[in-house]
Amino acid sequence: IYTGHIAIDNLPYDVTIGLMKLADSMNICELEQLALFKLSNIMNEKNVVKIFKEAYETSPDILKNVINLCYDIISINFSYVSRSTDFCALSQE
């Protein structure tokens, strides 16, 4: 049961994405926004592809805000990100 308080600071990104999906399914907008804020604070050019892949494979419709944030980070840091092993391993879908 969500009581309006959660220790989100130490959650890994994959758990945070799962939390966003759960919050969406239960229509808890405040929790969904908190999780998105957490992801925006930890996302960088080194982990953005992993976060993108996790969000896309989990539910691209629900997590469109995460995916759009990933697109922004990727485009800003494209020269670095495009050389990463994770980026090269993405499917072209």
LINPEBEL-V623401 format. One record per residue. N is the residue number from 1. PSI is psi in whole degrees, 0 to 359 (999 if undefined). OMEGA is omega in whole degrees, 0 to 359 (999 if undefined). D_LAST is the distance of its C-alpha to the last C-alpha in Angstrom with 1 decimal. Layout:
# LINPEBEL-V623401
n: (N & N)
psi: (PSI & PSI)
omega: (OMEGA & OMEGA)
d_last: (D_LAST & D_LAST)
This chain:
# LINPEBEL-V623401
n: (1 & 2 & 3 & 4 & 5 & 6 & 7 & 8 & 9 & 10 & 11 & 12 & 13 & 14 & 15 & 16 & 17 & 18 & 19 & 20 & 21 & 22 & 23 & 24 & 25 & 26 & 27 & 28 & 29 & 30 & 31 & 32 & 33 & 34 & 35 & 36 & 37 & 38 & 39 & 40 & 41 & 42 & 43 & 44 & 45 & 46 & 47 & 48 & 49 & 50 & 51 & 52 & 53 & 54 & 55 & 56 & 57 & 58 & 59 & 60 & 61 & 62 & 63 & 64 & 65 & 66 & 67 & 68 & 69 & 70 & 71 & 72 & 73 & 74 & 75 & 76 & 77 & 78 & 79 & 80 & 81 & 82 & 83 & 84 & 85 & 86 & 87 & 88 & 89 & 90 & 91 & 92 & 93)
psi: (128 & 125 & 5 & 357 & 137 & 142 & 90 & 348 & 322 & 12 & 136 & 161 & 324 & 324 & 322 & 321 & 318 & 323 & 320 & 318 & 316 & 315 & 321 & 315 & 334 & 3 & 46 & 83 & 320 & 317 & 321 & 317 & 323 & 317 & 320 & 318 & 317 & 313 & 320 & 331 & 332 & 348 & 134 & 181 & 341 & 332 & 359 & 323 & 320 & 318 & 316 & 311 & 315 & 314 & 317 & 319 & 334 & 306 & 94 & 329 & 315 & 323 & 29 & 329 & 321 & 314 & 318 & 322 & 319 & 315 & 318 & 313 & 318 & 314 & 322 & 325 & 32 & 320 & 324 & 310 & 320 & 343 & 356 & 152 & 320 & 319 & 316 & 337 & 354 & 144 & 162 & 10 & 999)
omega: (178 & 184 & 183 & 179 & 177 & 177 & 186 & 187 & 185 & 180 & 175 & 186 & 182 & 176 & 179 & 177 & 176 & 177 & 177 & 180 & 178 & 180 & 178 & 182 & 180 & 179 & 177 & 186 & 181 & 180 & 178 & 179 & 177 & 179 & 177 & 178 & 178 & 179 & 181 & 180 & 182 & 184 & 177 & 184 & 181 & 183 & 186 & 181 & 177 & 178 & 178 & 182 & 179 & 181 & 182 & 181 & 180 & 180 & 184 & 181 & 181 & 187 & 183 & 178 & 177 & 181 & 178 & 176 & 177 & 178 & 180 & 181 & 180 & 183 & 179 & 185 & 190 & 182 & 178 & 185 & 185 & 178 & 183 & 178 & 180 & 180 & 180 & 181 & 179 & 174 & 183 & 181 & 999)
d_last: (37.0 & 35.9 & 39.0 & 37.7 & 37.8 & 35.3 & 35.3 & 31.7 & 32.6 & 32.0 & 29.0 & 26.0 & 22.7 & 21.2 & 24.4 & 24.3 & 20.9 & 22.3 & 25.4 & 23.5 & 22.0 & 25.5 & 27.1 & 24.9 & 25.8 & 29.4 & 29.4 & 30.7 & 29.6 & 31.7 & 30.1 & 26.6 & 27.6 & 29.4 & 26.4 & 24.3 & 27.2 & 27.4 & 23.7 & 24.4 & 27.4 & 25.9 & 22.6 & 22.8 & 21.2 & 21.8 & 20.1 & 17.6 & 14.5 & 15.9 & 16.6 & 13.2 & 11.7 & 14.6 & 14.4 & 10.9 & 11.6 & 15.1 & 14.6 & 12.5 & 15.2 & 18.1 & 17.0 & 15.9 & 18.8 & 17.8 & 14.3 & 16.1 & 18.6 & 16.1 & 14.8 & 18.6 & 19.4 & 16.7 & 17.8 & 21.4 & 21.1 & 18.5 & 20.8 & 21.4 & 17.9 & 16.3 & 18.8 & 18.2 & 17.3 & 15.0 & 13.0 & 13.0 & 11.9 & 8.5 & 5.6 & 3.8 & 0.0)
